[in-house]
Each structure stands twice: as C-alpha cells, then as structure tokens.
Amino acid sequence: MKDEGERPAVFQPSSFILHPLDMPTIIEGDFAPPPGRFGLVAARFNSLVVDQLVAGALDALKRHGVADDAIDVVRVPGSFEIPIIAQQMAASGQYAALVCLGAVIRGDTDHYDHVAGQATAGVARVALETGVPAVLGVLTCDTLEQALNRAGAKAGNKGFEAALTAVEMVNLLRKLPG
C-alpha cells in the first residue's frame, strides 16, 4: 500500500531513448509510379454509381504514373460476378494488381446481404490465393444517395481510394524481403 505522500512513478522521456540500431525495420508502400499492368473489374449493375468509381480509379492510376495502355477495364454484370473474373485475371500473371468496383444497394429483401458478403469474401479470396493485390472498391450502401456520395458527390471517390491502395500494395510487395 502506498503512503499518502508517495507519488506514483512518472514516465521520464529521457529514460526511454531508442538508438538507431535498436529501431525496428519499417516497410511501407508508397505512391511512386508502380510497374506492371492494372486491371479494373467493374460491375455494370448500378452503373450510375459504378461509372463514377471507374472514373475515380482511372484518375488515381493516371496521376500516379500508370499509362492508359497499362490499364484494362473489364465489365461484369454485377458485383456478385466480380470475384470469378478477378480470379482469372490474377491467375493469368499479367496484372500487378486488380481494383474491384461495384455498388450494392440495400433493397427490401436479404439479397443485398448475400451479394455484398459474397463479393467481399470472393475478392479477399482472390488476393489470398494468388498473391496479387485485389482491392475491394465495392460500395455497400443503404440508399442510392449514400452510394452517389461515396462515388464522388460528397464523401470522396472510393474508386480513387481503391486505386491508390492498389498502387501502394504493388509497391509494398516489391519492398518485402524474400
């Protein structure tokens, strides 16, 4: 038990000094122009939203040094179909990364839950099974207004953000040892 006059130990910054040799190695991706081809897999369903996501992703890739002729845009019927095409593209060995874009908007049935869940799980599985970054840019929203806002109207463009993630992941994978 402490005496009433005893003060708790206070952290002294000077007592915790890391020397350069004690520092861990930190490896991060960056936004330098990445090598390789990029694939965009984009749903046609909810095209009012998805077309804006595609435009944002293309803008991000171009701003980060990816040439038009190093980008393939593949359109699929809906978000549910994204994983199978992403799997084929990743397995081809022709792509440094894939950006998967779609919009699933809640309706009156539980269809939304199934499509959103399977698209998300499928894209993750592609990345894990192939080692090719497959970035999820599939919006899951309650309303069309929310989706439009996230596609560039008010809340940034999630397609742009997904493409930035792809650039960063390509560069990060190149930096990893082994």
C-alpha positions as CSV (number, residue, x, y, z in Angstrom):
1,M,0.0,0.0,0.0
2,K,1.3,3.5,-0.8
3,D,1.8,6.1,1.7
4,E,-0.4,9.1,1.2
5,G,2.7,11.3,0.5
6,E,4.1,8.8,-2.1
7,R,3.6,9.9,-5.7
8,P,3.1,7.4,-8.5
9,A,6.0,6.7,-10.8
10,V,6.1,9.1,-13.7
11,F,7.4,8.2,-17.2
12,Q,10.6,10.1,-17.9
13,P,11.1,10.5,-21.6
14,S,14.8,10.8,-21.2
15,S,14.9,7.3,-19.7
16,F,13.5,5.8,-22.9
17,I,15.8,6.7,-25.7
18,L,16.0,4.4,-28.7
19,H,19.3,4.3,-30.5
20,P,19.3,3.8,-34.3
21,L,20.4,0.2,-34.0
22,D,17.5,-0.5,-31.7
23,M,14.9,0.6,-34.2
24,P,12.7,-2.0,-35.9
25,T,12.7,-2.2,-39.7
26,I,9.6,-0.4,-41.0
27,I,8.4,-1.3,-44.5
28,E,5.6,0.6,-46.1
29,G,4.3,1.0,-49.6
30,D,4.4,4.4,-51.4
31,F,2.7,6.1,-54.3
32,A,5.6,6.1,-56.7
33,P,4.8,5.1,-60.3
34,P,4.3,1.3,-60.0
35,P,5.4,-1.2,-62.5
36,G,3.1,-3.6,-64.3
37,R,-0.5,-3.7,-65.6
38,F,-3.6,-2.9,-63.5
39,G,-6.9,-4.4,-64.0
40,L,-10.2,-2.8,-63.1
41,V,-13.1,-5.3,-62.7
42,A,-16.3,-3.2,-62.7
43,A,-19.9,-4.1,-62.3
44,R,-22.4,-2.8,-64.9
45,F,-25.3,-3.0,-62.4
46,N,-25.8,0.3,-60.7
47,S,-23.8,1.9,-63.5
48,L,-24.8,5.4,-62.4
49,V,-22.6,4.8,-59.3
50,V,-20.0,2.4,-60.7
51,D,-19.1,4.5,-63.7
52,Q,-18.1,7.3,-61.2
53,L,-16.0,4.8,-59.3
54,V,-14.2,3.7,-62.5
55,A,-13.5,7.3,-63.4
56,G,-12.0,7.9,-60.0
57,A,-9.9,4.8,-60.2
58,L,-8.6,5.7,-63.7
59,D,-7.8,9.2,-62.5
60,A,-5.8,7.9,-59.5
61,L,-3.8,5.5,-61.6
62,K,-3.0,8.1,-64.2
63,R,-2.0,10.6,-61.5
64,H,0.4,8.0,-60.1
65,G,2.1,7.3,-63.4
66,V,0.2,4.3,-64.8
67,A,-0.2,4.7,-68.6
68,D,-3.5,4.1,-70.3
69,D,-2.1,1.2,-72.2
70,A,-1.2,-0.5,-68.8
71,I,-4.8,-0.5,-67.6
72,D,-7.6,-3.0,-68.6
73,V,-11.2,-2.3,-67.6
74,V,-13.3,-5.4,-67.6
75,R,-17.1,-5.0,-67.1
76,V,-19.1,-7.8,-65.4
77,P,-22.9,-7.9,-65.0
78,G,-22.9,-7.2,-61.2
79,S,-20.9,-7.2,-58.1
80,F,-21.5,-10.9,-57.5
81,E,-19.6,-11.7,-60.7
82,I,-16.5,-9.7,-59.8
83,P,-14.6,-12.5,-58.0
84,I,-14.6,-15.0,-60.8
85,I,-13.2,-12.6,-63.3
86,A,-10.7,-11.1,-60.8
87,Q,-9.6,-14.7,-60.1
88,Q,-9.0,-15.4,-63.8
89,M,-7.1,-12.1,-64.2
90,A,-4.9,-12.6,-61.2
91,A,-4.1,-16.2,-62.2
92,S,-3.0,-15.0,-65.6
93,G,0.1,-13.5,-64.2
94,Q,-0.4,-10.4,-66.3
95,Y,-1.5,-8.0,-63.6
96,A,0.3,-6.3,-60.8
97,A,-3.0,-5.5,-59.0
98,L,-6.7,-5.5,-59.5
99,V,-9.2,-2.9,-58.4
100,C,-12.7,-4.4,-58.0
101,L,-15.5,-1.9,-58.3
102,G,-19.3,-2.2,-57.7
103,A,-22.2,-0.9,-55.8
104,V,-24.6,-3.0,-53.8
105,I,-27.6,-1.0,-52.5
106,R,-29.9,-2.4,-49.9
107,G,-33.4,-3.3,-51.0
108,D,-36.5,-4.8,-49.4
109,T,-35.1,-8.4,-49.4
110,D,-32.0,-10.0,-48.0
111,H,-30.5,-10.3,-51.5
112,Y,-28.2,-7.3,-50.5
113,D,-26.6,-9.3,-47.7
114,H,-25.8,-12.3,-49.9
115,V,-24.4,-10.3,-52.8
116,A,-22.3,-7.9,-50.6
117,G,-20.9,-10.8,-48.5
118,Q,-20.0,-13.0,-51.4
119,A,-18.4,-10.1,-53.4
120,T,-16.3,-9.1,-50.4
121,A,-15.3,-12.7,-49.5
122,G,-14.6,-13.5,-53.1
123,V,-12.3,-10.5,-53.7
124,A,-10.4,-11.3,-50.5
125,R,-10.0,-14.9,-51.6
126,V,-8.5,-13.9,-54.9
127,A,-5.8,-11.8,-53.2
128,L,-5.0,-14.5,-50.7
129,E,-4.9,-17.4,-53.2
130,T,-3.0,-15.6,-55.9
131,G,-0.8,-13.2,-54.1
132,V,-2.0,-10.4,-56.4
133,P,-3.5,-7.4,-54.6
134,A,-7.2,-7.4,-55.3
135,V,-8.6,-4.3,-53.8
136,L,-12.2,-4.1,-52.7
137,G,-14.0,-1.0,-54.1
138,V,-17.5,-2.4,-53.9
139,L,-19.8,0.1,-52.1
140,T,-22.4,-1.4,-49.7
141,C,-24.9,1.3,-49.0
142,D,-28.5,1.6,-47.7
143,T,-29.5,4.2,-50.4
144,L,-28.6,5.4,-53.8
145,E,-27.8,8.8,-52.3
146,Q,-25.2,7.3,-50.0
147,A,-23.7,5.4,-52.9
148,L,-23.5,8.5,-55.1
149,N,-21.9,10.5,-52.2
150,R,-19.2,7.8,-51.8
151,A,-18.6,7.8,-55.6
152,G,-17.6,11.4,-55.6
153,A,-20.5,13.6,-54.8
154,K,-19.7,14.4,-51.1
155,A,-17.6,11.8,-49.4
156,G,-14.6,11.5,-51.8
157,N,-14.4,8.9,-54.5
158,K,-13.9,5.3,-53.2
159,G,-12.8,4.2,-56.7
160,F,-9.9,6.7,-56.5
161,E,-9.1,5.4,-53.0
162,A,-9.2,1.8,-54.1
163,A,-6.8,2.5,-56.9
164,L,-4.4,4.3,-54.5
165,T,-4.5,1.3,-52.3
166,A,-3.6,-0.9,-55.3
167,V,-0.6,1.3,-56.2
168,E,0.6,1.3,-52.6
169,M,0.2,-2.5,-52.3
170,V,2.2,-3.2,-55.5
171,N,5.0,-1.0,-54.2
172,L,4.8,-2.6,-50.8
173,L,5.0,-6.1,-52.2
174,R,8.1,-5.2,-54.1
175,K,9.8,-4.0,-50.9
176,L,9.2,-7.1,-48.8
177,P,12.2,-9.3,-48.4
178,G,12.3,-12.8,-49.9
